[in-house]
């Protein structure tokens, strides 16, 4: 296996390591920062409220991450197995560019956001793998730009599905809590 292929296979692993921070810290961070978000970014806070994000449990939020992880993994490993490296590049660039969005969130918010530590730690992987990919010359510059756009559009289109499943899981989780008798808790 070439050095580039090795680093390419790590994309879903790096994605998941990055998203562990988001899964673990998302709920407590929202709880602690909701009032500040409302004061500084009222439209953003209203958007999160309308979408119910303040009410999602950690496990419900993890459903959205799972959806994105499965999609990224299928595209990445499918592309690697078939040699369709444009598809891998699309998934990679969606991930790599989204790290910069998180850095931008951190700069705008001016304090910790629950993605910044692993975003910064993931950037060297992104830069190194991007450099190796360019060196390999598997895609021309116009093709890389095109595949990057495909990845960004695919990522944007995947979010509604991810949060659809999150809301379904959230409804299931809430119904289980409502239907649970006090004696059921001890039997878990």
Residue pairs with C-beta under 8 A, 6 or more apart in sequence:
1 9
3 132
4 129
4 132
4 133
4 135
4 136
5 80
7 125
7 128
7 129
7 132
8 76
8 80
8 88
8 92
8 129
8 133
9 76
9 77
9 80
10 125
10 129
11 72
11 76
11 88
11 91
11 92
11 95
11 129
12 69
12 72
12 73
12 76
12 77
14 95
14 122
14 125
15 68
15 69
15 72
15 95
16 69
17 118
17 121
17 122
18 99
18 115
18 118
18 119
18 121
18 122
19 65
19 68
19 69
19 118
20 118
21 114
21 115
21 117
21 118
22 61
22 65
22 114
22 115
22 118
23 58
23 61
23 62
23 65
24 58
24 114
25 114
26 58
26 61
26 114
27 56
27 57
27 58
27 61
29 112
29 113
29 114
30 37
30 48
30 53
30 54
31 54
34 45
34 54
37 44
37 45
37 48
38 45
40 109
48 54
51 163
52 167
52 170
53 61
55 170
56 166
56 170
57 170
57 173
59 169
59 173
60 166
60 167
60 169
60 170
60 173
61 166
63 162
63 165
63 166
63 169
64 162
64 163
64 165
64 166
65 162
67 158
67 161
67 162
67 165
67 166
68 158
68 162
71 158
72 91
72 95
75 87
75 88
75 90
75 91
75 154
76 88
76 91
76 92
78 84
78 87
79 85
79 86
79 87
79 88
79 91
80 88
85 138
85 139
86 139
86 143
86 147
86 150
87 147
89 133
89 139
89 144
89 147
89 148
89 151
90 147
90 148
90 150
90 151
90 154
91 151
91 154
92 126
92 129
92 130
92 133
92 151
93 144
93 147
93 148
93 151
93 152
94 148
94 151
94 152
94 154
94 155
95 126
96 126
96 130
97 148
97 151
97 152
98 155
99 119
99 122
99 123
99 126
102 113
102 115
102 116
102 119
103 116
103 119
103 120
103 123
105 113
105 115
105 116
106 112
106 113
106 115
106 116
106 119
133 139
134 144
139 147
